[in-house]
Amino acid sequence: MVYQYIAFKENGNVVKGKLSATNEETALHLLDYAGYRVVSLKVLAPLLSLGKLNARMTKIKPQDIILFYRQLALLLESGMDIISALEILRVQSASGVMKNVYTDIIAELRAGNPLSKALDKHPKIFSALCRQSLRVGEQAGGIETILRQMADYMQRELNTGKSIKSALTYPIIAAIATVIVVAILVGFVLPAFGNLYGSLGVQLPALTRNLIAVSTFVKSNFIFFGTIIGGAILGVSIYIRTVPGRLAFDRFSLKIPVLGRITHLKELSRICRSISLLFRSGLPLTEILPLVINSTGNKAIVKSLETVKEDMFKGDGLSKPMMKDPLFLPMMVQMVKVGEETGNLDVTLMAVAESYETESKDKTDALVAMIQPTMTIVIGGIIGLIALSMVSAMYSIYGQAF
């Protein structure tokens, strides 16, 4: 960080200049060491910083963070000091943005700050869960273990997201193809045949007449329907951005047949894994729950967790408040209760997380397996219906002509 200063020399002369330092305290210390009496010190903010602009535009991939945790843990386990390890990682990094992050972290460490505080300067890159776990690891002397645990945690999260995305790729493509095919048939093919049959002046079958009428109506009112649909989508998206709207949407997402169960299991498995990781690192539940709440995306579950937190602070423990809320499934509640009684909450919650992840994956695979033939039947049915109407019309024309 660059600072601009105004100071007095020992001889009383006023000097102005710029100074690079990790923070204001360090800058003041350097100026005092040089014999300057500081009058003014402020951060120099350039109008356009290509480094900052590139950092904002370039998104760091989760895989880069996972690699950072694993490599740093490996270097520290080999006996290397943390600054030397980070210097090696900075040189080896292929990402310009990550190089800047390494530089900032190294500067903070050289200023005497611990790694967790250095990572606090980059909250958008390093999650609160990771930073708090490292803070506990620094106090207990097990930073390498925490780094590996965080890498494993992020890798599981990444793999789960990738599996769901890859499983839903075909259904999404099939749905888009269906919409395009139907739009072409209804918007162009059927009206063209309708004009042709109308010019012949023959009586068409009821199926053909109805399809042509629907096609003509949709095409003539396309702007109206497009405006209605676009307005509805815009209205819903705006409503979802509000606090009540987001809460209602997240509650609805948990109640959708099949998909709701998958979303529910995915959220609960992530919560169980987060609590397990933080509990294993040595954090008390009173500090764990706020971190888990802040990292949970579903607002309906957030509201339930906040209620659990309030009851837990009153001395009710963790399992007892969960029993009152149906969002926490019976298996999770029972395993939390067992974990509290035996003191192995991290082990029981990790088992729940793995069980829910397996069930979620199985249900996702079953859903995809069901969607594929369903989409094929739907597309074939629509195209077959239109083809049948065209063929029956041709036979009708042939019969009336001969």
N, C-alpha and C positions, 0 to 999 in steps of 0.2 A: 504494500500500500504506500502511495506517495503522499507526503505531507508538505505543505508550504508553511514556512515559519518567518517570523520577524523577531529579532533578538538583539540584545546589546552585547558587545564584546567587553573584555575586561578593561579596555581603554576608553569605553563609553561610546564607541562608534556603533551606529545602527547597521545591522546586516539583514539581508533578505535572502532566502534560498529555498531549495527543495531537498527533501530527505526521504529515503526509502526505509520503512520500518514495518514490522508486523502489526503493531498497534500503537496507540497514542502514548502509553506508558513507556514503551521502548524508545520511541522518538524523543521524548523528554529526557530520558536517561542518557541517550547518545549526545544530545545537545549540551546537557549539563556537564558531561564528561569532557566535551570540547571547550568548556569554559564560557558557554553562552548563557545569558540570562533571558529566558524566553518571554516575549511580550504577547505573541499571537501564534497559535498553531492550529491548522485546520487541514482537513483532507483535501487534496487536489483532485477534483473530479473533472476529467477532460470531457469535452462536448461529445466526442465520438471515440470510443475505445473498441478497437477491432477485436481485442482479446475477449472483452466482456460480451460483445455482440456475438462472437462465434460461440462462446460458452452458453449463451441463452438459446441460440438457434440449434446447437448440436446437443442431442439428448444422449446421455450416457446409458448404455444398455445394462440391464440387470446382470448379464453374464460378466461384464467388466468388473462389477462390484464383487461378484462371487469369486472371480479370479484374484482380485485384490486381497480378499480375506484369506484365501487358501495359500497364496504365495507368501503373504506376510507371516502367516502362522508357520509355514515351512522354514522360512529364513530365521525366525526367532527361535524355533526349536533347534536349529543348527548351531546356536550360540552367538549369532550376530546381534549387535545392538540395533535398536529400532530405527535410528536415523540412517545408519548405513544401509539397512534393509530397504528403507523407503527410497534412498538414493538409487539403489539398483533397480527397483521397480519403476522409478521415474525414467531412467535411461532406457529400459526395455519397453516401456509403454508405447503402443502405436497410435494412441489417441491423444491429440493435442489438448483436448479438454481435461483428460485424466492427468496429463503432465502438469497442467496448472493446479489441479487439485493436490497432487503430490507436493508441488512446490509450497503451496499454502500450509499443508500439514507439517512439512519439515520445518518451515519458519516458526510455526506455533510451538513445535517440540523444542526447537533451539531457544525459544523465549522462555522455556521452563514449564510449559503447559503439558498436561497428560494427553494421551492419544484421544480419549473420549471428548475432551474439551476442544481439541483440534477438529474433530469430526463435527462438533456442534456448529462450526462455521459453515457447514454444507448440509443443512437439514433436508434439502430436496434430493440429495444423493444418498445420504445415510439416514435410515429411518430412526425414529426415537427408540424403538425396541433394540436396535443394534447398539446405539450409543449408550443406552442405559445398561445393557448387558456388559459392555466393555468397561463402563465405570465401576461396576461391581467386580469384574474380573481384575481390574487394576488394583483394587483394594485387597482382593484375596490372593493376588499373585498368580492367576491362571489365565492370562490374556490369550495365550495360544489356543487353549481349549475353547474359549469363548469364540474366537475367530473361526475355528473349524465348525462349531455348532451353528454360528450364524450363516456360514457358507452352505451347510447342509440344509438349514431352514429355508434359505432363499432358493436353493436348487429345487427343493420339493415344490415350493410355491410356483416356480417357473415351469416345472414339468407338468404340474396339474393344469395350469393355464394353457400350455401348448397342446396337451392331449384333448382338452375340450374344444379348442379352436380347430384342430385338425379333424376332430370327429364331426364338427358341424359344417365343415367346408363344403362337402358334397350337397347336403340339404339346402344350404344357402344358394349355391350355384344353380341347383335344380329349380328352386323357387323363382329365382330371377329369370331363368330360361322360360319357365311356364308363363310368367307375366308377359314377357316379350312376345312369345308365340301367340298368346291369346290376344294381345293388343294388336298385332299385325293382322290376325284373322278377322277380328271384330272391326278394326279400323279401316282396312283396305280390301281384304278378300271378299267378305260378305257384301259390302256395299257395291262392289264391282259386279258381282253376280246378281245382286238385286236389280241394278240398272239394266243388265242384260235381259233378265227374265221379264222385267217390266216392259221392255220394248217389244217383246214377243207377244204380249197380251194374252198369256195363258194362265189358267188357274193352278197355283202352286200348292203343294201339300201344306198342312197346318204347321208342321215342324219347321219347314223352310221359311214360311211367312213369319212365324214368330221370331226366329233367329235374325232374319233380315230386319224386322221391325226393331228389335233390341239393338242391333248394330247401328241402324240409322239414327235411333234416338240417342245412343251414347255418343256417336260422332258429332251430331248436331249440337249436343249440349256438353261437349268436351271441356270447354272453358269453364262452364258453370261447375261441373263435377270436379275439375282440377282445382278451382278456387276453394270449393268446400273442403276437399281432402287436404289441400295445402294449409288452409286456415285451421282445420282440426289438428293437424300435426303440429303447427306452430303454437296453437293454444295449449296443447298438452305439454309440449317441450317447455314452454314458459311456466306452466303450473308446476312441473316437476322441479324447476329450479327454486321454487319457494320451499320453505321449511315444511309446511303441512303437506304440500304436494309431493315432496320427496319421501316423506314418511308414508303417505298413502301408497305411493308407487312401490316402495320397498316392501310394504306389507302385502300388496297384491302379488309381487314377484315371488313371494314365498308360498302363495296359495294356488299358483297355476298348476294344473294337473301335470304330473311327471316332471316338468321343468322346475316347478316350485320345490319339489323334494330334492332335486339335484342341487339347486342353489342353496337350500337350507343346509344340506349336508356339507357342502363346500365351505360355507361360512363357519359352521360349528367346528369343522376339522381344523380350520385355520386358527380359530380362537383357542382350541385345546392345545394345539402345537405351540402357540405363542405363550400361553400360560405355563406350559411344561418347560419351555426353554428358559423363561425368565425365573421360574421357581428353582430350576436346577442351577442357575447361575448365582442364586443366593438372595434374590430380592424377596421381600415380604409381599403378601397378597394385597396389602393396602397400597403398595406402589405399583404392583403388576396390573391391577384392573384399570386404573386410569390410562396406562400405556396401551393396553389392549383396546379400550374404548376408542381412543384417538386413532387407532390404526384400522378400525372396522368400518367398512364402507356402507353396509346396510343399516339405515337409520332405525328400522324397526328393532333390529337386534341391539343397536346402540342404546335405545331407550330401555330395553329389558336389562342390559348390563348395568346401566346407571342405577336402576332400581335395586339390582343385586348388590351393587357397591354400597348404596345407602344402608341397606339392611346389614351388610357385612360389617360396616363401621359401627353399627349398633351392637355388634357381638353375636350375630346369628350365624356366623361362618359363611361358607360358600355354597354348600349343597342345599341347605334349608331354604334360602331365598330362591334358588333355582327351581325347587319343587313347585313353587307357586306360579311359575310362568310356563305355559305349554310350548313356548319357543325352544326351551331347553329339553331335548328329548330324554326319555327315561334312562336309556343306557348311559348317557353323559352324566345325568344327575347321580345315578347309583355309583358310577365309577369315581366321581368326585367325592362322594360320601366315604367310599372305601379308602380313597387316597388320604382324606383328612384324618381318618381313624388310624391308619397305619403309618402316616408320615411319608408316604410315597406318592404324593400328588403328581409329581412330574412323570412317574412311570405309568400311572393309571391313565392320565390325560393323553400321554403319547400313544397308548394302546387305543384309546377312543379315536384319536386323530387318524391313525392308520386304518381303523375299521371303517370310519366314515368316508375316508378317501377311497377305499376299495369299493364300498357300496356306491358311492357317487360315480366312480368310473364304470362300474357294471351297468348302472342305470343309464348312463350316457351312451354306452355302447349299444344297449338294448333299444334306446330311443332312436339312434341313428339307423340301426338295423330295421326298425319299423318305418322310419321316414322314407327310406329309399324306395321300397316297393309301393308305398302309399303315393309318393310323388309320381312314380311311373304310371300307376293306375289313373291318377288324376289327369296327368298330361294326355295319356292315351284316351281317356274318356272324353275329354274336351275336343281333341282333334277328331276322334271317331264320331262324335255327335255332329260336328260340322261337316265332316265328309259324308255322313249318312244323309244329312239334309240336302247336300248338293247332288248326291246320286239319286235320291228319291225325286228331286226336282227334275233331273234329266229324264228319268223314266216317265214322269208325269207329262213332260213336254212331248216326249216321243209318242206316248199313248194318245194325246190329244191331236197330234199332227197326223197320225196314221190310224 
